[in-house]
């Protein structure tokens, strides 16, 4: 999944309320974690840093 799609999914999740929001953001978190792992394997430091930032935002918003 590309970064624009991740950002779009994050915005969708933020627009939801209650349990739907929590479930959606958890799904986005899992996708970002998987993408982050793949990016790390591909040695793309700029993308890795940005994805780490996105993951931190998702985790912070989901708590």
PyMOL Python script that loads the backbone (N, CA, C, O; Angstrom):
from pymol import cmd

cmd.read_pdbstr("""\
ATOM      1  N   UNK A   1       0.859  -1.165   0.000  1.00  0.00           N
ATOM      2  CA  UNK A   1       0.000   0.000   0.000  1.00  0.00           C
ATOM      3  C   UNK A   1       0.907   1.230   0.000  1.00  0.00           C
ATOM      4  O   UNK A   1       1.891   1.285   0.737  1.00  0.00           O
ATOM      5  N   UNK A   2       0.566   2.217  -0.835  1.00  0.00           N
ATOM      6  CA  UNK A   2       1.408   3.407  -0.893  1.00  0.00           C
ATOM      7  C   UNK A   2       1.057   4.396   0.221  1.00  0.00           C
ATOM      8  O   UNK A   2       0.032   4.271   0.891  1.00  0.00           O
ATOM      9  N   UNK A   3       1.920   5.360   0.392  1.00  0.00           N
ATOM     10  CA  UNK A   3       1.765   6.308   1.498  1.00  0.00           C
ATOM     11  C   UNK A   3       0.493   7.133   1.362  1.00  0.00           C
ATOM     12  O   UNK A   3      -0.171   7.408   2.362  1.00  0.00           O
ATOM     13  N   UNK A   4       0.141   7.534   0.138  1.00  0.00           N
ATOM     14  CA  UNK A   4      -1.079   8.318  -0.043  1.00  0.00           C
ATOM     15  C   UNK A   4      -2.306   7.521   0.390  1.00  0.00           C
ATOM     16  O   UNK A   4      -3.230   8.077   0.983  1.00  0.00           O
ATOM     17  N   UNK A   5      -2.319   6.236   0.099  1.00  0.00           N
ATOM     18  CA  UNK A   5      -3.443   5.387   0.508  1.00  0.00           C
ATOM     19  C   UNK A   5      -3.492   5.262   2.035  1.00  0.00           C
ATOM     20  O   UNK A   5      -4.570   5.277   2.628  1.00  0.00           O
ATOM     21  N   UNK A   6      -2.333   5.140   2.658  1.00  0.00           N
ATOM     22  CA  UNK A   6      -2.290   5.071   4.123  1.00  0.00           C
ATOM     23  C   UNK A   6      -2.829   6.357   4.744  1.00  0.00           C
ATOM     24  O   UNK A   6      -3.604   6.320   5.699  1.00  0.00           O
ATOM     25  N   UNK A   7      -2.409   7.494   4.189  1.00  0.00           N
ATOM     26  CA  UNK A   7      -2.899   8.776   4.710  1.00  0.00           C
ATOM     27  C   UNK A   7      -4.407   8.895   4.528  1.00  0.00           C
ATOM     28  O   UNK A   7      -5.113   9.372   5.417  1.00  0.00           O
ATOM     29  N   UNK A   8      -4.895   8.459   3.369  1.00  0.00           N
ATOM     30  CA  UNK A   8      -6.332   8.509   3.095  1.00  0.00           C
ATOM     31  C   UNK A   8      -7.103   7.638   4.081  1.00  0.00           C
ATOM     32  O   UNK A   8      -8.133   8.053   4.611  1.00  0.00           O
ATOM     33  N   UNK A   9      -6.600   6.433   4.324  1.00  0.00           N
ATOM     34  CA  UNK A   9      -7.255   5.533   5.273  1.00  0.00           C
ATOM     35  C   UNK A   9      -7.230   6.097   6.687  1.00  0.00           C
ATOM     36  O   UNK A   9      -8.181   5.912   7.447  1.00  0.00           O
ATOM     37  N   UNK A  10      -6.159   6.775   7.039  1.00  0.00           N
ATOM     38  CA  UNK A  10      -6.073   7.394   8.357  1.00  0.00           C
ATOM     39  C   UNK A  10      -7.127   8.491   8.493  1.00  0.00           C
ATOM     40  O   UNK A  10      -7.777   8.599   9.533  1.00  0.00           O
ATOM     41  N   UNK A  11      -7.300   9.301   7.452  1.00  0.00           N
ATOM     42  CA  UNK A  11      -8.314  10.361   7.480  1.00  0.00           C
ATOM     43  C   UNK A  11      -9.718   9.773   7.605  1.00  0.00           C
ATOM     44  O   UNK A  11     -10.553  10.306   8.336  1.00  0.00           O
ATOM     45  N   UNK A  12      -9.976   8.679   6.895  1.00  0.00           N
ATOM     46  CA  UNK A  12     -11.285   8.022   6.985  1.00  0.00           C
ATOM     47  C   UNK A  12     -11.516   7.547   8.418  1.00  0.00           C
ATOM     48  O   UNK A  12     -12.585   7.770   8.988  1.00  0.00           O
ATOM     49  N   UNK A  13     -10.512   6.895   8.995  1.00  0.00           N
ATOM     50  CA  UNK A  13     -10.630   6.403  10.362  1.00  0.00           C
ATOM     51  C   UNK A  13     -10.896   7.511  11.359  1.00  0.00           C
ATOM     52  O   UNK A  13     -11.654   7.331  12.312  1.00  0.00           O
ATOM     53  N   UNK A  14     -10.271   8.661  11.139  1.00  0.00           N
ATOM     54  CA  UNK A  14     -10.451   9.787  12.052  1.00  0.00           C
ATOM     55  C   UNK A  14     -11.840  10.386  11.958  1.00  0.00           C
ATOM     56  O   UNK A  14     -12.311  11.022  12.902  1.00  0.00           O
ATOM     57  N   UNK A  15     -12.498  10.190  10.830  1.00  0.00           N
ATOM     58  CA  UNK A  15     -13.837  10.756  10.664  1.00  0.00           C
ATOM     59  C   UNK A  15     -14.914   9.900  11.327  1.00  0.00           C
ATOM     60  O   UNK A  15     -16.051  10.345  11.490  1.00  0.00           O
ATOM     61  N   UNK A  16     -14.558   8.678  11.707  1.00  0.00           N
ATOM     62  CA  UNK A  16     -15.522   7.780  12.337  1.00  0.00           C
ATOM     63  C   UNK A  16     -15.620   8.064  13.832  1.00  0.00           C
ATOM     64  O   UNK A  16     -14.813   8.804  14.394  1.00  0.00           O
ATOM     65  N   UNK A  17     -16.618   7.466  14.460  1.00  0.00           N
ATOM     66  CA  UNK A  17     -16.836   7.656  15.895  1.00  0.00           C
ATOM     67  C   UNK A  17     -16.899   6.303  16.606  1.00  0.00           C
ATOM     68  O   UNK A  17     -17.245   5.289  16.000  1.00  0.00           O
ATOM     69  N   UNK A  18     -16.563   6.300  17.886  1.00  0.00           N
ATOM     70  CA  UNK A  18     -16.752   5.132  18.743  1.00  0.00           C
ATOM     71  C   UNK A  18     -15.965   3.905  18.338  1.00  0.00           C
ATOM     72  O   UNK A  18     -14.797   3.985  17.957  1.00  0.00           O
ATOM     73  N   UNK A  19     -16.635   2.764  18.430  1.00  0.00           N
ATOM     74  CA  UNK A  19     -15.995   1.483  18.170  1.00  0.00           C
ATOM     75  C   UNK A  19     -15.556   1.349  16.721  1.00  0.00           C
ATOM     76  O   UNK A  19     -14.525   0.738  16.438  1.00  0.00           O
ATOM     77  N   UNK A  20     -16.329   1.916  15.801  1.00  0.00           N
ATOM     78  CA  UNK A  20     -15.959   1.866  14.384  1.00  0.00           C
ATOM     79  C   UNK A  20     -14.611   2.556  14.170  1.00  0.00           C
ATOM     80  O   UNK A  20     -13.773   2.077  13.405  1.00  0.00           O
ATOM     81  N   UNK A  21     -14.414   3.674  14.846  1.00  0.00           N
ATOM     82  CA  UNK A  21     -13.149   4.413  14.744  1.00  0.00           C
ATOM     83  C   UNK A  21     -11.999   3.566  15.278  1.00  0.00           C
ATOM     84  O   UNK A  21     -10.953   3.452  14.639  1.00  0.00           O
ATOM     85  N   UNK A  22     -12.198   2.975  16.448  1.00  0.00           N
ATOM     86  CA  UNK A  22     -11.153   2.148  17.054  1.00  0.00           C
ATOM     87  C   UNK A  22     -10.782   0.975  16.151  1.00  0.00           C
ATOM     88  O   UNK A  22      -9.601   0.697  15.942  1.00  0.00           O
ATOM     89  N   UNK A  23     -11.792   0.290  15.619  1.00  0.00           N
ATOM     90  CA  UNK A  23     -11.547  -0.856  14.743  1.00  0.00           C
ATOM     91  C   UNK A  23     -10.815  -0.437  13.474  1.00  0.00           C
ATOM     92  O   UNK A  23      -9.863  -1.096  13.054  1.00  0.00           O
ATOM     93  N   UNK A  24     -11.254   0.646  12.873  1.00  0.00           N
ATOM     94  CA  UNK A  24     -10.658   1.117  11.626  1.00  0.00           C
ATOM     95  C   UNK A  24      -9.211   1.540  11.854  1.00  0.00           C
ATOM     96  O   UNK A  24      -8.324   1.170  11.085  1.00  0.00           O
ATOM     97  N   UNK A  25      -8.973   2.317  12.914  1.00  0.00           N
ATOM     98  CA  UNK A  25      -7.612   2.770  13.193  1.00  0.00           C
ATOM     99  C   UNK A  25      -6.698   1.609  13.565  1.00  0.00           C
ATOM    100  O   UNK A  25      -5.504   1.646  13.268  1.00  0.00           O
ATOM    101  N   UNK A  26      -7.241   0.582  14.208  1.00  0.00           N
ATOM    102  CA  UNK A  26      -6.433  -0.602  14.508  1.00  0.00           C
ATOM    103  C   UNK A  26      -6.005  -1.276  13.204  1.00  0.00           C
ATOM    104  O   UNK A  26      -4.861  -1.710  13.071  1.00  0.00           O
ATOM    105  N   UNK A  27      -6.920  -1.359  12.252  1.00  0.00           N
ATOM    106  CA  UNK A  27      -6.593  -1.932  10.945  1.00  0.00           C
ATOM    107  C   UNK A  27      -5.523  -1.123  10.230  1.00  0.00           C
ATOM    108  O   UNK A  27      -4.598  -1.685   9.644  1.00  0.00           O
ATOM    109  N   UNK A  28      -5.653   0.196  10.281  1.00  0.00           N
ATOM    110  CA  UNK A  28      -4.643   1.065   9.671  1.00  0.00           C
ATOM    111  C   UNK A  28      -3.297   0.855  10.364  1.00  0.00           C
ATOM    112  O   UNK A  28      -2.256   0.802   9.709  1.00  0.00           O
ATOM    113  N   UNK A  29      -3.325   0.735  11.680  1.00  0.00           N
ATOM    114  CA  UNK A  29      -2.093   0.507  12.435  1.00  0.00           C
ATOM    115  C   UNK A  29      -1.412  -0.769  11.962  1.00  0.00           C
ATOM    116  O   UNK A  29      -0.200  -0.776  11.748  1.00  0.00           O
ATOM    117  N   UNK A  30      -2.157  -1.831  11.798  1.00  0.00           N
ATOM    118  CA  UNK A  30      -1.583  -3.111  11.351  1.00  0.00           C
ATOM    119  C   UNK A  30      -0.974  -2.979   9.953  1.00  0.00           C
ATOM    120  O   UNK A  30       0.100  -3.516   9.684  1.00  0.00           O
ATOM    121  N   UNK A  31      -1.672  -2.254   9.063  1.00  0.00           N
ATOM    122  CA  UNK A  31      -1.163  -2.052   7.704  1.00  0.00           C
ATOM    123  C   UNK A  31       0.134  -1.250   7.740  1.00  0.00           C
ATOM    124  O   UNK A  31       1.095  -1.586   7.048  1.00  0.00           O
ATOM    125  N   UNK A  32       0.160  -0.190   8.547  1.00  0.00           N
ATOM    126  CA  UNK A  32       1.371   0.634   8.651  1.00  0.00           C
ATOM    127  C   UNK A  32       2.516  -0.193   9.226  1.00  0.00           C
ATOM    128  O   UNK A  32       3.649  -0.078   8.757  1.00  0.00           O
ATOM    129  N   UNK A  33       2.246  -1.017  10.224  1.00  0.00           N
ATOM    130  CA  UNK A  33       3.292  -1.863  10.806  1.00  0.00           C
ATOM    131  C   UNK A  33       3.865  -2.813   9.761  1.00  0.00           C
ATOM    132  O   UNK A  33       5.081  -2.985   9.671  1.00  0.00           O
ATOM    133  N   UNK A  34       2.987  -3.429   8.972  1.00  0.00           N
ATOM    134  CA  UNK A  34       3.450  -4.357   7.934  1.00  0.00           C
ATOM    135  C   UNK A  34       4.258  -3.610   6.869  1.00  0.00           C
ATOM    136  O   UNK A  34       5.313  -4.079   6.443  1.00  0.00           O
ATOM    137  N   UNK A  35       3.759  -2.452   6.446  1.00  0.00           N
ATOM    138  CA  UNK A  35       4.458  -1.656   5.442  1.00  0.00           C
ATOM    139  C   UNK A  35       5.803  -1.184   5.978  1.00  0.00           C
ATOM    140  O   UNK A  35       6.792  -1.149   5.246  1.00  0.00           O
ATOM    141  N   UNK A  36       5.838  -0.825   7.245  1.00  0.00           N
ATOM    142  CA  UNK A  36       7.078  -0.387   7.883  1.00  0.00           C
ATOM    143  C   UNK A  36       8.100  -1.516   7.885  1.00  0.00           C
ATOM    144  O   UNK A  36       9.278  -1.289   7.606  1.00  0.00           O
ATOM    145  N   UNK A  37       7.663  -2.714   8.192  1.00  0.00           N
ATOM    146  CA  UNK A  37       8.545  -3.874   8.196  1.00  0.00           C
ATOM    147  C   UNK A  37       9.096  -4.144   6.800  1.00  0.00           C
ATOM    148  O   UNK A  37      10.288  -4.406   6.643  1.00  0.00           O
ATOM    149  N   UNK A  38       8.231  -4.081   5.786  1.00  0.00           N
ATOM    150  CA  UNK A  38       8.662  -4.300   4.404  1.00  0.00           C
ATOM    151  C   UNK A  38       9.633  -3.213   3.964  1.00  0.00           C
ATOM    152  O   UNK A  38      10.615  -3.495   3.277  1.00  0.00           O
ATOM    153  N   UNK A  39       9.365  -1.980   4.353  1.00  0.00           N
ATOM    154  CA  UNK A  39      10.228  -0.858   3.988  1.00  0.00           C
ATOM    155  C   UNK A  39      11.602  -1.017   4.616  1.00  0.00           C
ATOM    156  O   UNK A  39      12.620  -0.730   3.985  1.00  0.00           O
ATOM    157  N   UNK A  40      11.626  -1.471   5.845  1.00  0.00           N
ATOM    158  CA  UNK A  40      12.894  -1.687   6.541  1.00  0.00           C
ATOM    159  C   UNK A  40      13.720  -2.734   5.796  1.00  0.00           C
ATOM    160  O   UNK A  40      14.931  -2.578   5.647  1.00  0.00           O
ATOM    161  N   UNK A  41      13.076  -3.786   5.335  1.00  0.00           N
ATOM    162  CA  UNK A  41      13.767  -4.835   4.586  1.00  0.00           C
ATOM    163  C   UNK A  41      14.317  -4.299   3.268  1.00  0.00           C
ATOM    164  O   UNK A  41      15.348  -4.767   2.785  1.00  0.00           O
ATOM    165  N   UNK A  42      13.621  -3.307   2.681  1.00  0.00           N
ATOM    166  CA  UNK A  42      14.034  -2.741   1.396  1.00  0.00           C
ATOM    167  C   UNK A  42      15.018  -1.587   1.551  1.00  0.00           C
ATOM    168  O   UNK A  42      15.438  -0.999   0.554  1.00  0.00           O
ATOM    169  N   UNK A  43      15.386  -1.261   2.767  1.00  0.00           N
ATOM    170  CA  UNK A  43      16.348  -0.198   3.065  1.00  0.00           C
ATOM    171  C   UNK A  43      15.982   1.133   2.411  1.00  0.00           C
ATOM    172  O   UNK A  43      16.753   1.679   1.622  1.00  0.00           O
ATOM    173  N   UNK A  44      14.808   1.643   2.742  1.00  0.00           N
ATOM    174  CA  UNK A  44      14.368   2.953   2.260  1.00  0.00           C
ATOM    175  C   UNK A  44      14.226   3.873   3.474  1.00  0.00           C
ATOM    176  O   UNK A  44      13.129   4.011   4.014  1.00  0.00           O
ATOM    177  N   UNK A  45      15.323   4.503   3.912  1.00  0.00           N
ATOM    178  CA  UNK A  45      15.305   5.247   5.177  1.00  0.00           C
ATOM    179  C   UNK A  45      14.296   6.390   5.243  1.00  0.00           C
ATOM    180  O   UNK A  45      13.658   6.569   6.281  1.00  0.00           O
ATOM    181  N   UNK A  46      14.129   7.169   4.176  1.00  0.00           N
ATOM    182  CA  UNK A  46      13.172   8.282   4.212  1.00  0.00           C
ATOM    183  C   UNK A  46      11.752   7.775   4.419  1.00  0.00           C
ATOM    184  O   UNK A  46      10.997   8.325   5.220  1.00  0.00           O
ATOM    185  N   UNK A  47      11.401   6.734   3.698  1.00  0.00           N
ATOM    186  CA  UNK A  47      10.060   6.164   3.824  1.00  0.00           C
ATOM    187  C   UNK A  47       9.889   5.543   5.209  1.00  0.00           C
ATOM    188  O   UNK A  47       8.816   5.630   5.805  1.00  0.00           O
ATOM    189  N   UNK A  48      10.948   4.917   5.717  1.00  0.00           N
ATOM    190  CA  UNK A  48      10.901   4.301   7.038  1.00  0.00           C
ATOM    191  C   UNK A  48      10.610   5.350   8.111  1.00  0.00           C
ATOM    192  O   UNK A  48       9.780   5.126   8.992  1.00  0.00           O
ATOM    193  N   UNK A  49      11.287   6.484   8.036  1.00  0.00           N
ATOM    194  CA  UNK A  49      11.082   7.552   9.021  1.00  0.00           C
ATOM    195  C   UNK A  49       9.651   8.062   8.959  1.00  0.00           C
ATOM    196  O   UNK A  49       9.015   8.251   9.997  1.00  0.00           O
ATOM    197  N   UNK A  50       9.135   8.288   7.751  1.00  0.00           N
ATOM    198  CA  UNK A  50       7.777   8.801   7.617  1.00  0.00           C
ATOM    199  C   UNK A  50       6.754   7.781   8.118  1.00  0.00           C
ATOM    200  O   UNK A  50       5.801   8.148   8.805  1.00  0.00           O
ATOM    201  N   UNK A  51       6.941   6.523   7.783  1.00  0.00           N
ATOM    202  CA  UNK A  51       6.016   5.487   8.238  1.00  0.00           C
ATOM    203  C   UNK A  51       6.070   5.338   9.755  1.00  0.00           C
ATOM    204  O   UNK A  51       5.046   5.076  10.386  1.00  0.00           O
ATOM    205  N   UNK A  52       7.248   5.502  10.344  1.00  0.00           N
ATOM    206  CA  UNK A  52       7.360   5.462  11.804  1.00  0.00           C
ATOM    207  C   UNK A  52       6.545   6.587  12.423  1.00  0.00           C
ATOM    208  O   UNK A  52       5.873   6.398  13.437  1.00  0.00           O
ATOM    209  N   UNK A  53       6.611   7.768  11.798  1.00  0.00           N
ATOM    210  CA  UNK A  53       5.825   8.909  12.262  1.00  0.00           C
ATOM    211  C   UNK A  53       4.332   8.605  12.146  1.00  0.00           C
ATOM    212  O   UNK A  53       3.572   8.854  13.082  1.00  0.00           O
ATOM    213  N   UNK A  54       3.911   8.065  10.997  1.00  0.00           N
ATOM    214  CA  UNK A  54       2.496   7.724  10.803  1.00  0.00           C
ATOM    215  C   UNK A  54       2.034   6.715  11.842  1.00  0.00           C
ATOM    216  O   UNK A  54       0.951   6.859  12.409  1.00  0.00           O
ATOM    217  N   UNK A  55       2.845   5.700  12.096  1.00  0.00           N
ATOM    218  CA  UNK A  55       2.486   4.676  13.073  1.00  0.00           C
ATOM    219  C   UNK A  55       2.324   5.297  14.458  1.00  0.00           C
ATOM    220  O   UNK A  55       1.381   4.971  15.179  1.00  0.00           O
ATOM    221  N   UNK A  56       3.226   6.178  14.824  1.00  0.00           N
ATOM    222  CA  UNK A  56       3.119   6.841  16.126  1.00  0.00           C
ATOM    223  C   UNK A  56       1.832   7.648  16.214  1.00  0.00           C
ATOM    224  O   UNK A  56       1.186   7.675  17.262  1.00  0.00           O
ATOM    225  N   UNK A  57       1.454   8.305  15.120  1.00  0.00           N
ATOM    226  CA  UNK A  57       0.224   9.085  15.105  1.00  0.00           C
ATOM    227  C   UNK A  57      -0.995   8.182  15.277  1.00  0.00           C
ATOM    228  O   UNK A  57      -1.907   8.503  16.040  1.00  0.00           O
ATOM    229  N   UNK A  58      -1.011   7.061  14.571  1.00  0.00           N
ATOM    230  CA  UNK A  58      -2.142   6.135  14.652  1.00  0.00           C
ATOM    231  C   UNK A  58      -2.265   5.584  16.062  1.00  0.00           C
ATOM    232  O   UNK A  58      -3.363   5.540  16.617  1.00  0.00           O
ATOM    233  N   UNK A  59      -1.154   5.167  16.646  1.00  0.00           N
ATOM    234  CA  UNK A  59      -1.187   4.615  18.002  1.00  0.00           C
ATOM    235  C   UNK A  59      -1.659   5.671  18.990  1.00  0.00           C
ATOM    236  O   UNK A  59      -2.470   5.383  19.870  1.00  0.00           O
ATOM    237  N   UNK A  60      -1.154   6.894  18.850  1.00  0.00           N
ATOM    238  CA  UNK A  60      -1.550   7.984  19.740  1.00  0.00           C
ATOM    239  C   UNK A  60      -3.041   8.283  19.610  1.00  0.00           C
ATOM    240  O   UNK A  60      -3.713   8.517  20.615  1.00  0.00           O
ATOM    241  N   UNK A  61      -3.558   8.280  18.401  1.00  0.00           N
ATOM    242  CA  UNK A  61      -4.967   8.592  18.174  1.00  0.00           C
ATOM    243  C   UNK A  61      -5.888   7.472  18.641  1.00  0.00           C
ATOM    244  O   UNK A  61      -7.044   7.713  18.990  1.00  0.00           O
ATOM    245  N   UNK A  62      -5.375   6.262  18.643  1.00  0.00           N
ATOM    246  CA  UNK A  62      -6.207   5.113  18.974  1.00  0.00           C
ATOM    247  C   UNK A  62      -6.246   4.849  20.476  1.00  0.00           C
ATOM    248  O   UNK A  62      -6.941   3.934  20.919  1.00  0.00           O
ATOM    249  N   UNK A  63      -5.520   5.626  21.262  1.00  0.00           N
ATOM    250  CA  UNK A  63      -5.510   5.408  22.710  1.00  0.00           C
ATOM    251  C   UNK A  63      -6.450   6.344  23.406  1.00  0.00           C
ATOM    252  O   UNK A  63      -6.570   6.302  24.630  1.00  0.00           O
TER     253      UNK A  63
END
""", "prot")
cmd.dss("prot")
cmd.show_as("cartoon", "prot")
cmd.util.cbc("prot")
cmd.orient("prot")
